[in-house]
Amino acid sequence: MLSESCPIFSPGAEAYLQDLLFTLAIKRCHLLIRPSVARLRQLLPAHLWNLYGDFLLQASKEAVNSSQKWVHSGDCGHCDVAKLAHFCELPTVLIVENTATDGEWVKFIISKLRPRLARYTGGRHIGLDIRQAGGIGEIPKELERVVDRYRQVLPHDSMPLRVIALADSDAISPGNLSPDAREVRRIASRLGAISHILAKRTIENYVPDTSLRTYAVRRPNHATAIRFITSLTGPARDHYPMKVGLKEAEIDATGNMYPRDTPLGLKVGDFIIDFMNDMGPLVDASELRERDGRNELEDFLDLLEENL
């Protein structure tokens, strides 16, 4: 939402206005909902209205059902138009531990649960920039770097940074976040960025049981571990360390969360990339929602969509 008195509509700012309109119409990253289409027709030079008028009219209709946030600058009549145009063209940044696993998993759940967002992750104009931190301990440092860059061109503090961090909880039991996960949350909050810490232990714990059992048929070397893991229920299933297996200290620390005869070190290994490549087309959205069990994946996708 822009004020009718926004300096970007002044004759001397036409270059920045063209940049903004290109971002809106060609990159399709945002929708302009104010000023109204009727006022924009009066505010824009005739040659720019002829180029972009049809898009702006359609955008005003799309905004009615949009899941994006409606944002306006608190100082909209006096903003720095260069910052405004540049900030709007920047993609939303999602910082993950590993782009090959966590990043591809995000694209995977988008394709299954929110396919309309898929266009932001590929093509010529990337709307969602998924960045690798190099481990959960590196996410705060990457947050510092990205937020510093975005704040330099943020037109006003009332506007969201559109910087998000996603991390495993690494929790051995519900709510028991690892120190690294708590640090990601703390740094994101301090910087004005957004964090989403997974409720389950890792992304692997969101793989549906049915698909996991089918995967075990294709990868019989993992069958024993998968058979045991999918026999678990509740917190035990959500927090089982699928990549490395359980340690005795974890069983002791979680009381009676696991069955008494739970084996130590039974693991599937680093399987998520192979699973998505091999089983991806067969995974059903309803399976993902059932394994999720608390609407967390939908909430995370809502978070992405409102920031894109």
Buried (B, 14 or more C-beta within 10 A) or exposed (E): BBBBEBBBBEEEBBEBBBBBBBBBBEBBBBBBBBBEBEEBBEBBEEEBBEBBBEBBEEBBEEBEEBEBEEBBBEEBEEBBBBBBBBBBBBBBBBBBBBBEBBBBBBBBBBBBBBEEBEBBBEEEBBBBBBBBBEEBEBBBEBBBEBBEEBBEBBBBEEBBBBBBBBBBBBBBBBEBBBEBBEBBBEBBEEBBBBBBBBBBBBBBBBBBBBBBBBBBEEBEEBBEBBEBBBEBEEBBBBBBBBBEBBEEEBBEEBEEBBEEEBEEEBBBBEBBEBBBEBBEEEBEBEBBBEBBBEEBBBEBBEBBBBBB
